[in-house]
């Protein structure tokens, strides 16, 4: 549906480099990356606010590089909402319809549909200065969707919301997408948003797309140290591989399902590590003794750090911690399967 072919754009010291990406029709695609990596610039290239120095933007079978923004039929919701302060909610939503000169009957029908879908009938006569963050977000989204855009661009749409409102609005975005099937490109630095919303994720770093895949795939199988660190992988350990064995620390051997020779970096998700008082008799091929050096209570889970000659962090339920009577300084075993060891 949307094809980006070898896009380049230089803005001062920053450069967007060789962005090639296919986004499918009706897809909810997430661009994930840290601040300053070029996510918003990429959206603005797609929207036509910048023209690429090199490369092409295609919608279906049409190249749109030279089209003005108003000719592209794109809905854009900025991080700060960009609502017109002197217009009511109703007037803000209708603004796009007036610019597009949509048929009055069709426009009225679309307006009622979107207002009802977003549950903002009671806000129509209010002005942006009187709205909460969630209400502003709904208004900005309604203004973008009312014109039936070919693609919806969302620039960090949840970043200004409090945690509770953010969770509610994630559910709203999913519901709206399921209802309208609008192809959506959503940028964020929060991997939890990608897990909750994205059908696929593209990770950006220093102006480049460095990995694309389903959220779980990227989460569990990052392809680089940067991606592993950015998506919250822990237990990132460097060592030396000899076939399916990686030597780390002082003579510790970790078994994996990957064949590799030479230097290697491995990651193990904390939730894949089992902590026990005794050596477990199980099919897991990795079991290492160590000592608890830190315990952090995170509500239903404890984040436990064990020094085994290498530092390993595991997530353990509060029930297990209480049943085993785990405390700092205690000797324990960390156990994990070879399939849980991902080699970068």
Secondary structure, DSSP 8 states (H G I E B T S, - for coil): -EEEEEEEEEETTEEEEEEEEEE-TT-EEEEE--TTSSHHHHHHHHHTSS--SEEEEEETTEE-TTS-GGGS-EEEE-TT----TTSBHHHHHHHHHHHHT--HHHHHHHHHHHHHHTT-GGGTT-BGGG--HHHHHHHHHHHHHTT--SEEEEESTTTTS-HHHHHHHHHHHHHHHHHH--EEEEEES-HHHHHHH-SEEEEEETTEEEEEE-HHHHHHS-SSHHHHHHTT---EEEEEEEEEEEEETTTEEEEEEEEEEEEEEEEE-GGG-EEESS---SS-SEEEEEEEEEEEE-SSEEEEEEESSSEEEEEEEHHHHHHHT--TT-EEEEEE-GGGEEE-
